[in-house]
């Protein structure tokens, strides 16, 4: 444990290289432009090198750095194409790739979590990890009763890495903003910090996964692997594998992308009503499409508790916006503290601000694509836009923050899929009151 301060200092130095690298490339780029270089070509080269550095640093460090990168990957579709294209491949890699930990560390962790006789629980155990992510890696094994299982093992020092990374990223958020133009970095980092404790204890994750597995047992659209055993820093569940959602995004046919997007939407809107929980880590690395067409959902470390289903005030806002009732909508926004004290926002302003978010529910099928999401991001982010000024008058109460981010993240993945989704029917099935008069 004595080398943790030294490793922390090394991690901090590597993270600090991100904004410094961007600044250095920008300065070099300006010099080349002044010398007569092609501006667009120089910008593309700068962004490509920044993307390469982003993956190299965040992927190598894992911990909070990689968790941050995974969260960024969800919102890639909202970034203007000239900025997003060089980052896309690098961010996709962050969804499911990270350097593995040595076998000796895996053995030591399993000794601590399941006892020195842990090998007797397994008929086989593959020393080579099948997947590696932000705070742990997965090994394929065979349980003593013959079942194929996935063994998730937390990295030694994961807690210290998360704390150090997120603290450092928060301090550098303003300097790092040029890496992802159009996205607000600091609130995203703050939320990752708030969720950190739950994600570090695999017993919590196992309990959430058991609830989801029971609710979707035998379901025709969603598959959740069952938990076999769990400990604070290790977990065993059924081994199930399919086609990665990132592969569907990159190479799927239109029919395959439409199907995957529909299954993902069904899961997002049905889970709160069926389980009282919301899966809160919607990046594509946590989803696969099985051979039978079902959506397999992984990683329950980040979950929002919604014992009464999706918060009714949020659904009511959508209902009033769909019904074109601006006065009632504004009153509800004020009652639920969505409007800042002293604001002079009008009912028409509120309705205009929310209108695009209800657009996918006004038709039987809606096409989610990057152009649509970029238009919405630009509308609320453009200083010249009336919606930008409306947004500054609005507030997002803390109890709705996670639900909002997960919903927007899911929409981001739908737009990456570039898919037609019958969202109105899905929402009507799980929140029918939204369409009541």
N, C-alpha and C positions, 0 to 999 in steps of 0.2 A: 504493500500500500504506500510505501514511501516514495514511489516514483509518480504518484498521481499528480502532485504539483508540477513536476517537470513535463508530464504529458499534457496537462492543462495549458501550460505556457506555450507548448508547441502548437496545440490546436488554435489558441488565440492568434498566434503569429500567422498561421495559414489562413484563418478567416480574414484577418486584416489585409491579406494580399488581394482579396477580391476587389474592394473599392479602389485600392491603390493601383491595381492592374488596369481597371477601367480608366482611371484618371491618366495613367501613363499612356495608354493607347490613344485616348482622346487628344492628348497633347501632341503625340506623334502624328495623328491623323490631320490635325490642323496644320502642322508644319508641311505635310505632303500636299495638302490642298493649296497652301500659299505658294508652293513650288509648281503648281499647275496640274496636280494629279486629279483624276476623275473622282468627283465627290461621292457618287453613289457606290462606286466600286470600293473606295476606301472605307465608307461606312459599313458595307457588307462584310469586308474583311475584319474590321474592328469587332462587329457583333459576333461573327463566327469565332474569333479568338476568345471573346468574353464567354461565349457559351461553352467552349472547350475547357476554359479555366473553371467555370462554374461547376461543371460535372466533376472535373478532376478533384477539386477541393471538397465539395459537399459529399460526393460519393465516397471519397477516401475516409473522411472523418466520421461518417455515419452519425449516430447520436442526434442531437437537436439540429445540427447542420443539415443532415440528410432529411430529417422530418420536415424542415423548412422547405427544402427542395421539392419534396413530394407534394407539399401543399401548393407550391407555386405551379406545379405541373397541371393541377386541376384548372387553374385560371388562364392557362396559356391561350385558350381560344379567344379571350377578351382582349388580348394585346394586338395592336395593329400588325398586319402581316409583315411589313418591312422589318419590324423588330422581332416578331415571334418566330419567323421561319428559321433563322440560324439557331434559335434556342430549342426548337421542338424536339429534335433527336436527342439532345443532351438531357432535357427534362424527362423524356420518356424513359431513358435509362435509369433515372433516379427512382422510378416507380417500383423497380424490382431487383436492382443490382447494387451490390456493395462488396468490397473485398472481404473474404471469409476470415474468421478467427481460427487460430491453430487448433488442431485436435486436442492438444493437452489442455487448453482452456475449456473446450467443450466438456472433456471428461471431468475436470475439476468442478465445473458448474453442476453437472449431473450428480456427482458425488455429494455435493452440498445440498441439492434439492431433493433427490430421491434415495440418498444413502449409497454407501460404497458397493452395495449389491445390486445397483440399478441394472446392470447388464442382464441379470436373471429375468428381468421383466420383458426382455426382448429376445425373440428368436433370431433376429438379424438387426444390425444397425450400420447404416452407411456413414462412414467417416466424412465423406465429401458432402458439403452442404448442397441441398437442392435449390435453396433460395436464401438470399441475405437482404436484410432491410435495415431500418434505422436503429432499432435497439436490440435486435436479435436475429438469429438465423435459423433455418429450418433444415432438418435432416430427415431423410426417408428411412423408415424402419419397419420391422414386422413385430407386432405385439406377440406376447407369449401364446395367445390363443389363435394365431394365424392371421389376424387382421393386419392389413397394411395401414401404417400410421405415419403422421407427420409429427416430428418432435421439434418444438420451438424452444430455443435456448437463448437466454438473454446474455448480451455481451458483458463481461466483467467491467465494472466501472461505468455502466450505462448511465446511472443517475448523475455522477459527476460530469459526464460528457454532456448530458442534456442541459444541466444547469449552466455549465460554462458556455456552451455554444449559444443558447438562447439569450443569455445575459449579454454576450458579446455582439450577437446579431442585433439585439435591440439598440445597443449603443451606436451601432454602425448603420442603422436603418436609413437615415437620411443620405448617407454617402452611397449606400447600395441601391437607392431608388432608381438610378439610371439603368441598372441591370434589367429591370422589369417595368418599363414605362407604362403608365396607365393603371397600375395596381398600387394599393396602399399596403406597404410592407409592415409598418409598426403594429397596427391592430392585429394582423395575422400572427405576428410573433407573440404578442400579448396573450392571444387565445391559446397558442401552443403551450405557453408557460402555465396557464391556468389548468390545462388538462394533464400536465406532466405526471403528477402523482398517481393518477388512476392507471395510466398506461404502463407504469413501471411494475405494477403488481399483477402478475398473470392470473392470480386467483380471481380478481375482479373480471378480467377478460373472459376467463373460463365460465364464470357464472352468467355473464351476459350471453355468451355463445350458447350455453345450454338453453336459455330462454328462447333465443331465436331458433335453435335447432328443433325444439319442441313445437314451436308455433308453426314452422314450415315443414314439419315432418310429413312426407308424402305429397307435398305441394307440387303442382304441375309446372310451375314457372320458376321457383326458387329452390336452391339446395344449400343447406348449411351443414358443414361437417360436424359430427357429434364429438363431444369431448370425452376422452378416455381417462385421462389423469391430469392433475394440475398441482403446481407448487408455486411459491412466490416468483421464481425466476425461470421456471420451465413448465412446459405444457405439452400434452400429447392429445392429438385428435385424429379422426379418421383421415386417411390419405385419399383425396379426390383431386383429379386434375383434368383440365380442359384447355381450351384455347384462350390465351390471354386477351383481355379486352383491348390492350394496346395494339395487338396484332390485328384485331378486327378494325380498329380505327385506321391503321396504316394500310391494310391490304384487303379488308372485307368488301364483298360485293354490296350493292345498295340494299338488297334484301337482307343480307346478314347484318348490316349496320342498323337498318330499321328494326329488325328483330331484337338485337342487343339493346338498343335504346328503349324499346317498349318494355322489355324485361326489367331494365334498370329503373324505369319510371314506376313500374308496378311495385317494385321492392321499396323504393323511397316513400311512396305514398301509403302503402299498406302497412309497413312496419309499426308506426306509432299506434295504429288502431288495433293491430293484432298482438303486439308485444308490450306496449307502453314504453317502448324504447325507440331511439332513432340512431341508426348506424351513422357515425359522424366522421368517417374518414373516406370520402368518396373518390379517391384518386384511382385511376384505372388499374393500377397494380393489385388492387384488392378484389377484382372481379374477373371471372372466367366464364366462358360459355361451354357447357358440357355437350357431349355428343348427342344427348337427347333434347338439346335446345334450352335446357334450364340455365338460369344464371346462378353460378356459384359465388357466394359472398364470403370473403375471408377477413380476418383481423378485426376483432371486437374490442380492441384496447380503448378506442375513443367512442363513447356511447352517451347520448343525451337521454336523461330519464324524462319521459312524458307519460305519466300514469293515466292521464285523461285523454291520451291521443294528442294529435297536433293541436297546439294552443288555439282555442276557439276565437280569440280576438283577431288572430292573423287570418283565419278563414273568413271571419266576418268582414274584414277589410276587403278581401277579394270579392266577396258577395256584393258588397255595396258598390265597388268599382265596376263590376260586371253589370249591375243594374243601373248604372249611371245616376247614382244618388249622391252627388258631391257634398251636400250639406250634412247628411248623416255620416258620410265618410270622414269629413273633417272633425265632427264632434267626437267620433270614436277615436280618431287619432289623438285628439286632445285628452280624452278620458284615460287613454292608455299611456299617456306621457310620451307619445311619439313626436309631439310638437314642442319645441323649446319655449320656455316661459317668455312672454313679451313678443312672441312672433306675430307678424301681421300676415301670415300666409292666408290665402283665400281658398274657398272650397274648390274653385276651378283649378287653382294651382295644384292642389292635392290630387285631384282626379287626373290631371294631365301628367303628373309625375308618375303615378301608378299605372297609367293606361298600358304602356308597353309590357309590364309584367303580367297583365291579364290577357294580353293578345293571344298567347297560345291556347287559351281556354275558350275563345270565341268561335272556333271552328272545330269540326270533327277531327281533323288531323292538322298538325302544324309542322313546318319544316324548320328544324333547329340547325343552324349552321354558323360558321365563324363570322360571316358578314353581319348577321342579325345581332349577335352578341357584341361585336365591335361597335355597331351602331348604338346599342344601348349604353355601353361603357363610355362612348364619346359624348352621348347626349347628357349624361350626368357629370361628366368630367371636364367638359368644355366650358371655360370661364365665360364665354359669350352666350351660352345656352341659358334660357329661362329656367330649365330644370336644374341646372347647376346651383342657381341661387335658391330655388325651392329646397334642394337637398340640404343646404346649409341651415335652413330653418327647421329641419327635421332631426329627430334624435332616435337612436335605436336602444330601447331599454335593455339592460344587461340580461334579463331573463329570456329575451328573444334573440340574442346575438348568435348563439351557436346554431339554432334552427335556421336562421337567415343564412349564415355562411354555408351550411350543409346544402340547403336548397339551391343557393347560387352555385355552389361547387358542382352539384348534380347537373344543373342546367349547362354548366361549362363542359362537362363530359358529353352531354347530349349534343352540344354544338361541335365538339371534336369528332363525334360520330357522323355529323352531317346527315341527320336522319329525319324521316317523317315519323311522327309519333302521335297516336290517338290519345293525346293527353286529357282532353275534355272527358272522355269516357272513363279513364282511369281515376281521375280526381272525383268524378261523380259517384263512382263505386265506393270510394272510401270517405269522402266528405260530401255527401249528397246535399247537405244544407246550403252549400255554396250556390247552388243553382235554384234554390227556392225563391219565390217572389217575396 
